[in-house]
Amino acid sequence: MKVWYRNHIGDARECRISILDHGLLYGDGVFEGIRITGGRVFRLHDHIARLERSARAIGLELPLRGAALATAVLDTARANGEAEAYVRLVATRGVGELGVDPASCVEPELFCIVASLRMFPAEVRAKGLRLLTSWLRRPAADMLDPQVKSLNYLNNVLAKRDARLKGYDDALLLNSIGRVTEATGANLFAVIDGTLVTPPTADGALPGITRDSVLKMRAEMGAPVECRSLTRYDLLAADEVFLSGSGAGLVSVASIDDTPIGSDARPLCEQLRETYGDYAARHGVAF
Ligand SMILES: Cc1ncc(COP(=O)(O)O)c(C=O)c1O
């Protein structure tokens, strides 16, 4: 596992982040998860743009931006050397006084980790995921906007923990009025009457880079795609449901609350997974 930290590439164990960092104390920071596949960093510039937008939205001045940030990621990926890996790029508010006021945090921290990540084991992916509808709800877009990829993941952590303790693979998160948002670390798609549908960010979905790529790949196939509100009923009645994410990849959902979804075939998810390799090669940055 290689890490970029304060303009230096080294081992994760050498890094020392202060216990007074507001990222640790209050979840005050933003991050990106980026897929490395086929020796390329997938849609690197789009991830950096999203990080910059998240940082701007919370008034955090990134220590590096644009091309310099891209170079830091590519250098870390090169040092790690693996053609299939995962990048975690994190910016925190930095060290400050105790208390939520970030005014005393004058030096934000930035670090980049490149490592392998297996969000779901191979046998679970092969069978399809068993999702549990969580009793936890995704915060509304007018509370903590889901477009900000912040370090505040406690809701997601608790939903995942609860699902795992009850024997499920992941949780389905609804918003406060019962609309589908996403899973704990991935976006969600449903195939309904041949149309690929995903919930809008206004309902509480992160604007995922993989989600966007899936919509584009499907549109390139000349097939209909839609971004609209979905209920739990829509998923239970769908022909196919799957998740997308930099960590998750594209993974089928076999059941929700023990109700099987569609047939066992899940053809669209498989077709997109096959197309994804070629798409990633066209939209990845070599290191
Ligand atoms: C809550 C959440 N939704 C969706 C995603 C998928 O986004 P992306 O495809 O950009 O990785 C992630 C990825 O980390 C996530 O944490």
The ligand as an SDF file (V2000), in Angstrom:
LIG
                    3D

 16 16  0  0  0  0  0  0  0  0999 V2000
  -22.5450    6.8130   -0.8610 C   0  0  0  0  0  0  0  0  0  0  0  0
  -21.9330    6.5010   -2.1930 C   0  0  0  0  0  0  0  0  0  0  0  0
  -22.7240    6.4530   -3.2780 N   0  0  0  0  0  0  0  0  0  0  0  0
  -22.2300    6.1730   -4.4960 C   0  0  0  0  0  0  0  0  0  0  0  0
  -20.8820    5.9080   -4.6840 C   0  0  0  0  0  0  0  0  0  0  0  0
  -20.3660    5.6020   -6.0680 C   0  0  0  0  0  0  0  0  0  0  0  0
  -19.7160    6.7110   -6.6130 O   0  0  0  0  0  0  0  0  0  0  0  0
  -18.5220    6.5300   -7.6640 P   0  0  0  0  0  0  0  0  0  0  0  0
  -19.0750    5.7690   -8.8080 O   0  0  0  0  0  0  0  0  0  0  0  0
  -18.1290    7.9060   -8.0210 O   0  0  0  0  0  0  0  0  0  0  0  0
  -17.4530    5.7630   -6.9680 O   0  0  0  0  0  0  0  0  0  0  0  0
  -20.0260    5.9570   -3.5820 C   0  0  0  0  0  0  0  0  0  0  0  0
  -18.6020    5.6930   -3.7620 C   0  0  0  0  0  0  0  0  0  0  0  0
  -17.8030    5.8090   -2.8880 O   0  0  0  0  0  0  0  0  0  0  0  0
  -20.5560    6.2540   -2.3080 C   0  0  0  0  0  0  0  0  0  0  0  0
  -19.7800    6.3010   -1.2310 O   0  0  0  0  0  0  0  0  0  0  0  0
  1  2  1  0
  2  3  1  0
  2 15  2  0
  3  4  2  0
  4  5  1  0
  5  6  1  0
  5 12  2  0
  6  7  1  0
  7  8  1  0
  8  9  2  0
  8 10  1  0
  8 11  1  0
 12 13  1  0
 12 15  1  0
 13 14  2  0
 15 16  1  0
M  END
$$$$
